């Protein structure tokens, strides 16, 4: 490809405004005027496009192109708005009886089983009301809940509410994430608050697919697979990641091989290649042969998707390769930027919210990068030997994919794997052999003695794969962690990559000047944002239920977290605040759980003194029924679960300026203390309502 002209790829011209419309539809969803404006604009541009289509003056045909682009923009906007609107549902504030259908196999968590369920109807004394929305349920762990499966129908008594965020600084938007998946609410179901409906077991397509996947896992166990080998094999072949341990996930993440554990484009591509090669003799019989091969490919790919449980990532990948198969049926180039754009547009037409799925973004960007820059990278080095060409070809594909996905990986995961070339050079061939051997192993099910022999070979390959990944993980500087990028920086990096690619394709001095200027501009922009987000001496209170804490931050990046409860959910707090710490470039904080005395920090009797500021944490009744002649002045009174008294009792001991109400307080206690603050004229902040709060010192 010597030059890139957008008119050669008409579906890219449709895809770009469609994506822009989806972004706007998601961003402006909460605006009341957005749906009406979208409908009006869509109607206007549809009529304008129809009128301009019959325009006879060729010099004005650009008007038709602009109208079509505007129509795609409003179409993406309306599609995204409509999908989010389907997830909006109002629920009673009190505990209510629902009839629900479990649509996904329950996943074990620390204290609960998480499952998606279709809310079929709501029941009360006045009658029965149909719902038809999806919710995420957390069932308390017990022996009965462990036996539930997809397709079971339950009667539950629970309080279901729309998903909400905790509004912590830089927190992941979990509420919008659920809405994009069509989930309208969340609820906790305690033991004894649900019963299984007798005789009710709905075997829909997804339930049967999940059952097939469980049968495949059982077959693997019968063949002697267990531990990490079973977990990796299940993830590679059927997309079941429930058995993956945290250590395995971390190892594959550090070496840059997490993508192989997510059944998606790579695995479907390998399967497509194998089937394409096997069916090649059929295609030699002209157009009819190609059509027959394409039909076989479609049937086999969707059968595989069915056996993997019809997970969204597999459905997306199979949809893309199905379009490639149909393109081959017509005799066109099977894989090009245009067919890739067709696949992306059709997928986003059916489900606009998939645009925000990380797997979707990485898959399409990786393929687009390979199509655009793999050949220029390959031609940078001339290799003469056959083996050398194969190795360099594989490395050039890996480099191209890494360049295309690196900005997003840095943005989403704050990590860069240094040895990704070494990893992919070994892992990709190994994965290819393992997948093909696993397919053969499954096909040999009627011949158990042969199947056992193949299973032994697959197990050795999996052991070698895991050993290699752990070896790379132990190499010096295996990954660079704690990287923080802004959304605007990601866009800027892709612009720089595009400019550099264009320069290497044309080799013009003017293009080189533009590239260098854009790099300088990006560096200046990053340095400015880095300075604006520098650490500042401050106190931070987080909205994390079950983990009252006071975070004391110093301007050089050092910090101390004062945990106030011996049973604090520290893991949850670190997860919810990780992005905030990365953004402000904080060093790993020191954890304080008992009284201590440092040069900057002093903690005695739950009174924290830091930088001339005092915080008194009230999480028990030690200060009740006490008084003093001269109340101790403190800036912040931090009220947590455990104190049963009133503010007037504390006013006899302390003089305070601000009251902080922790998220651990019950709704009753929170409202009671809020009313006392209002009555006394005290300034207060409720963390459960306001989210995280920071006070600069």
N, C-alpha and C positions, 0 to 999 in steps of 0.2 A: 504494500500500500504506500504509494509515493505521496499522496495528498489525501486530505479528508474533506469531502464536500457533503454538506448536510442534505442537499437535495437528492443525493444517491441513496439516502436512508429515510424514506417517507415516514416510517413508523416511529423513528426517533423524534420527528417533528410533532407527532401526535402524543408521544409518551411524555416529553418534557412538560408541556402545559398541563397534561393530566396529573402528573406528580405535583406540580405547583398548586393545582386546584385542591388536591387531597391535603396538602400541608395547610392551606388556608382554611379549608373546611374543618380540620382538626383544631386549628388555633382559634378560630372565631366561633366555635360551636356554642359557647355559652352566651353569645350575643343574640338577643331576641330578634334583631332585624335580619340576621344572616340567612335563614331559610327562605324568607320571602324574596329578598334581593337575589338569591341564587336562582330561584324559579323564574323570576322576571328576566334576568340576564340570559338564562338558558333559552327561554322562549324567543327572546329577541335575536340572539346569535343563530339559533336554529333557522329562523325565518330569513335572516340576512344571508346565511350560507346557501340556503335553497335558492334565493334570488340571484346571488352572485354566480352560482354554478352555471347559469345560462347566459352569463355575460359574454358578449362576442368579441369585445376589444381585448386582445391578448395582453396589451400593455398594462391593463388593470387587473390581470389575474392574481396579482399579489394581494388584492383585497380579499379574494376568496380564501387564500392561505391564512390571512390574519383572522378572518371570521371563523375558519375551522379551528385554529389554535385557541381562540377565545371560547368556542363551543366546547372544546376538550377541557379547558380550564374550569368552566362552570360545571361541566359534567363530573369532573373529579371532585369539585367542591360539594355538589349535591349528593354524590355517591357516598362520600365520607360522612356528611351531615346526617344522611338517612340511616347509615349503619350505626352511628353513635346514638341517634334518636331511638332506635329499636331497643337499646340497652337501658333506656330511662324508665324507671318504674318507681312508684311510691309504695311504701310498705307501712303497715301499722307500727306505732312506736312501742306497743306492748307485745308480750309473747303471744304467738298465734299458732294455730294448728295448720299445717300444710301437708298436701299429698305431693310427694316428689318422686321423680324417676332418676336414679343414678345413671349418668351417661358416660362416666369414665371410671376405671378401676380405682378404688381408694388408695391413696399413697400414704404410707406411714410417716408421721412426723415425730417430734420429740414427745409430745403428750397427746396427740390427736391423730385422726385419720382425715386427710384432706381429699375431698371429692367434688366433682362438678355434678350438679343435679338440675334437672328441669323441674321448675315449680309448676305443677299441673293445675292446682287449685288451692284456694284458701278457704278455711272453714271457720265459722263462728256460730253463735246462737241464732243469728238472723238468716243464715243460709250458706250456700256454697258458691264461690265466685271463681271462675276460671282465670288463670294468670298467663301461662305460656312464656315465662321468662326463665333465664338461667341464673343460678347462684352458686357460689362456692361455700360448701359446708365443712365445718370442722367438727367431726364427731369424736367425743371423748373416747380414749382408748379403753377397750375391754374385749373380752373373748367374743362377744356377739358382733361387734363392729369389725373385727378382723376377718369375719367370714363373708362380709358383704362383697358384692361384685357388680360390675356393670350390667344394667338391665333390671336390677332389683328395684322394687317400688316400696316406699316407706310412708308412714304417717309420722310426722315429727311435730314437736312443740318447741318453737324457738323464736327468738327475736331476730328477724332479718332486716338489715338496713343497707342503704346504698353504700358502695365503697367510698371511703374517705381517706385522705392523707393525714399524716401527723404534722405536716407543715414544718418539718425540720429544715434547716439550711441545706440547700443542694440535695434534698432528698429525692429519691426515685419516685416518679409520679405513678404510684401503684394504682390509684383510682382510675386514671385515664387508661392505664395498661389493661385493666379488667374490662373497661367499657369497650375498648378496641376489640377485645375477644368476645364481645356480646354478653358479658356477665353483668347482671343488674344489681346484685347484692351479695352480701356475705353474712354468715351466721354461725353461731356456736351451738352445738346440740349436745347436751349433757347425757350421761348414761341414764337410762330409764325414761328419757324424753322422746323415744322413738320406738316404733314397732314395724316389723316387716309385714306387708300385706300378704296374707295367705293366697297362694295360687297366682300371685302377680309376679311374673318375670318376663319382661318385654325383650324379646330377641330381635332387636333391630340390626341393621347392617353393621353399625359400629360395635355393638355388643358381640356379634359373631366374630368380627375381626379381632377384638380383644381376646376372645376365647381361643382363637387360633394362635395368637401370639403366646398365650400362656402354655398351650400345648407344645409349642416349639421349645420354650424354655425348659419344660419338663423333659423333653427328648434330650436336650443338651445335658441335663443333670444325669439322666440314665446312661449317657455315653461317657460319663466320668468327668465332665467339666465342673469345676467348682472354684470358689474364691475369685481372684482378680481375672483369671482366664475366662470364667463363665460370664463375669460382668462385662468384660471388653467384647467378647464374642456376641453377647446379647445386644450390646449397643451397636456393634458394627452391622449386624445382619437384620435385626428386627426393630431397632430403635428403642429397646427397653433399657433405660439407664437407672432403674431403681436399685440395682445391685452394686452400682459403682460407689466405691468408698471415697471419702474426701481426699485421702492421700493419692489415689489414682487420678482423680480429677485434677488435683494440684500438679502432679508430675507431668501430665499431658499438657496442661496449661503453660507451665514454665518453659517447656521445650518447643512450644508453638504447634502442638499437634491436637489441640482440643477439637478441631473441626472433624477429625476422623471418628470421634466418639458421638457426634451428632449425625444421625443418618440423614443425609441430604444430597446435594449435588454431586459430590465426589463419588459416593457409593452408587447412586443411580447411574452416573456416567460410566462407571466401570461395568455395571450390569448391562447397560445399553450397548457398550462396546462389545462385550462378550456375545450378547444375543445377535448383534449386527453381524459379527464375524460368523457365527454358527449358521445364520440364515442367508449368508452371502450367495450360496449356490442357487437359491430360489430367485434372487434378484437378477440373475444372468439371463432370464427368459423375457427380457424386454420390459415394457411398461406394466404388463400384468404381473410379472414376477416382483417388480418393485412394490406394487400395490399390495400383493399378498404378504411380502415381508413387512411392510409398514403395519398391516392389520395384525400380524402375529406379534410385532413389537408392542403395539398398543395393548393388546390383550395380556401379554406377559408382564408388561410394566405395571398395569393397573391391578393385576392379580398379586404381584409382589407388594404393591402399596396396600392392598387389602390385608395381606398376611402380616404386615407390620403395624396394623391397627389404625390405618388411615390418619396418621399424625399430620399436622399442618405442614411441617417441613418436607415430609415425603410427598404429600399431595402436590406441593408447589414444584418440587423437582421433577416428579413424574409428569406434571402438566407441561413443563418446559421441554422435556425430552419427547413428549408426545407431539408437540408442535414441530420439533426437529424431524420426527418420523414422518409427519404429514408433508413437510417440506421436501423430504427425500422422495415421497410418493409422486410429487409433481415434477421431479427431476431437477429441482432447484438446489442451490448450495445448502447443504444440510445445516451448517452452523456459520452464521455471519452476524454482524451487528444488527441487521434488519430482522432476522428471525429471532434474535435475542430480544429485540424491542417488541416484536409481536407477542412473544411469550410473556414478557413483563406486563404489557398493556392488557392482555386478556386476563391475566391473573389479578391485576389491580382493578379491572372492570368488574370481575366477580366478587372480589373482596378487597376494597380499597385499604382497609386497616392493615393488611399484610405489608404495606409499605414501611410501617414502623417496626416490623419484626427484624431483629438483628440478623437472623439467619438469611432472610430474603435479601437484605442489603448486601451482606458479605458474599453470598452466592453469585448474584448478578454482577457485582463489581469485580469479583475474581475472574469470571468468564469474560467480561468486557475488557479487562486489563490484558488478559491473555491474547484476545483477538487483536487488540490495538498495539501492544508494545512487545509481545513475545518475539516476533520476527526481528525487529530492530535490535533487541538485546542479543538474540542468537547470532546475528551477523557481526556483532562487535568482536567476536573471537572466531578465528578460522581453525577448525579441527578437521584433521584428515582421516584418522582411524575410525572404524565403524563403532567400536565401543566408546571412543571419545565423543563421537557425535551423539550417541544415545545418552551418555551421561550429561553432556553439556545441554542437550535438548531438554532433558528433564529438569536440570538446574535453571535454565532460562524460563521455563514454564513456572517454576516455583518462585523465581525472582519477580516475574511479571505479576503473578497473583499476589505476592507479598506487597509489592509497590501499590497495587490497586486497593488492597484492603488495610494496609498499615495505618492510615489516618483514622479509620473507623475502629480498628482494634485498640489503638491508643486512647481514643475517646471513650469507648465503652468499658474497656478492661484495664486501662492505665498500666499496660504492660507491653514490653517489646521483647520478643524472644531473639536473643543474639545468634543462637546456633540453628536458626530455622532452615538454612540450606542443608546442613549436615543431617538434620532430622528428616526433612522431606526426601532427601536423596536415598535414605534407607527405609523410611516408614512407608512411602507411597508404593514401592515395589512389594514390600512385605504385605501391606494391606490388600493389594491386588491379588496376590497368591492366596491369602487367607480367605478372601471373599469368594474367589472361584472354587477353592477347596471346600468351603462351607456349603456352597450350592451343590457341588458333587456329593458331599456327605448327606445332605438332605434328600437328594434324588435316589440315594442308595438305601433308603429306609426299608424297602422290601428284602434287601440282601444284607442282613444284620452283620454277617461275618466280614463282608467288605466294608460296611459302614464303620465298624469298630476300628478297622485298620486305618481308614482315612481320618477318623476322629483323633487317633493317636498322633498322626502327623500334624493336624490342625492345632492340637494342644501344644506341641513342641514349638510351632510357629508363634503361637500366642505368648508362650513363655519367653521366646527370644525377643518378641516385640516389646513386652513389658520390661525386660532386662535392659534393652537398648535405651528405652525412654528414661529409665531411672539412671542409667549411666550418663546420658547427656545432661540430665538434671543436676548431676554432681559436678559437672565441668565448671571451671571458673567463669564468673559473669554470665551465667546461663540466661538470665533475664534482667531487664531494667524495669523496676517497679516504681509505683508512686507518681507516674506521669499524669499531668493534668492538661487537657486541651479544652478550649471553648468551642461551641458549635461554629462560630464564625471562623475560627482558626482552621477547623476541618475543611470548610468550604475553600478557604484561602489556600490550603495545602494542595487540594485537588486542582485548583486553578494553576498553581505553580507546576504541578506534575504535567498538566496538559500543555503548558507553555514549553516546558523542557522537552516533552515528546515531540512537539511541533518543530522545535529547533533541531533536534537530532534527525528529523526526517527531511529538513530542508537545508540545514547548515548555513544559515544566513546570519551575518554579523548583527544586523538590526534585531533579529529575534533573540540573539544571545544577550544583547543589552536589555531587552524587555524582561528576560528571565532573571538576570542579575538584579535589576531594579525591583522586581516582584519579590525576590528572596529577601532583599534588604528591607522592603516594606513590611514583609511578614515578620522578620526578626524584630523590627522596631515596634510593631504592634504587640508582639508577644512580650517584649521587655516592658512595655507600658502596662499591660494587664498584670504582669508579674509584680510590678511595683505597686499597683493599686491594691492588689490582694495580699500584700505583705502582712505578716502577723502583727497584731497590735495587742498591747497589754489590755486584757479584758477578762470579764467573767461571763460564762455561757451556761445557760440552763436549757436542757433538752426535753422534748416531749416524747419520752419513752416510758410507757407504762411498765411498772415493775422494776424500774431502775432509776431511783432518784440519785442525781449526781450533780456536782458543781465542778465545772471545768475552768481552771485558772490558767490563763494563757499569757506567755511572756513575749515581748517583741522580737526576741531572737529565735523563736520557733519552739522553745521548750514549753512544756505545759504539765499540769498535774490534774488528774481526775480524782475527785473525792467521792468515793462510793459511800452511800449512807446506809446501806442495807447489806447484811452479810449474805443474803440470798439474791443479790442483784442480778438481773439478766444482762451481764456485761457483754455477752456475745451479740445480743440484739442491738445494744447501744452502739457498739463498734461498727456493726453492719450499717446502721442507719446514718451514722455520722462520718463514714469513711470518705465520702466525696467532699464534705466540708473541710476535713483535715487536709486532704490532698490539695484542694483549691488554695488554701492558705499556707501550704508548704510547712505544716507542723511536723516536728519530730515525733516519734512514738511517745505518747504521754506516759508519765510515771503514775502508777496506780496507788492511791492512798486509801486505806480502809480503816486505819486506827489513828489515834492521836499521834501527832508528830510535830517536830519543830525543825524548819529549814531556814536558810537565810532569807528567802522570799516568802515562805509560807509557814503559817502556824495554825495548828488545829488542836483545840482542846475542848472537851465536853460538847462536841458538835458545833462549836463556834469556830469558823474559819476566818483567819485574818490574812489578807493578801493585798499588798500594795496600798496600805492605808485604808482598806475597805473591809468591813466585817459582814459575814453572812452567818446567820444562826439557822441551823437545820432543825426543825421540830418534827421528829418522827416517833416520839414516844411521849409519855406523860411526866417526864422528870421535872418539868418546870411548872406543873400545876400546883395550885395552893401554896405558892411561894411569893414573897414580896421582898422589896429592898427599899432603903431610904432614897438611894440615888439610882434610878434605872440605868442599865448599861445601854449605851447608844450603839445601834447596829444599822447599817444601811438597808440590808435585805433580810426579811424574815421568810424562810423557805418552809412552807407547811406541807407535810407529806402524810401518807397513810400511817396510822399509829397514834396520832394525837386525837383525843376525844373531847378536848375542852373547847373554850371559847377564846376569842381574841382579847377580851377584857382581862382575862386571867394572865395572859402573856404581857399585857401592857403594864402590869404591876412589876414586872421584872426587866422588861426591855423597852427602849424607846426606838422606834423604827420608822423608816421613810417609805419603804416599799414592801408589799406582801406578794410573794410568789406562791401560787397554788399549783402543786405538782399534779401530774396526770394520774398518779396512783390513788388520789382521793376519789371516793364514790361520788356519784352525781348528787346525792342528798347532801353530803358533807361539803361538796364544792359550792352548791347554791347557798347553803347556810352561811359559809364563811364569806362568800361574795356579798350577801346582804349585810353582814356585820361590817365589812369594809366600807360599803356605801353609807351605812348609818353613821359610822365614825369619821367619814370623810377621808379615808385612807386610799392611797393609790395602790392598785393591785393588778396583777397579770395572771390569768389562768392559762397554763401551758397547754391544756387539752383543747382550748379554744383558739389561742393565738399561735401555738407552735413554739419553736425555739426562740429564745430571746438572748441578746448579747448586750452587755453594759461595758462601755469603754472606760478605762480607769486612767 
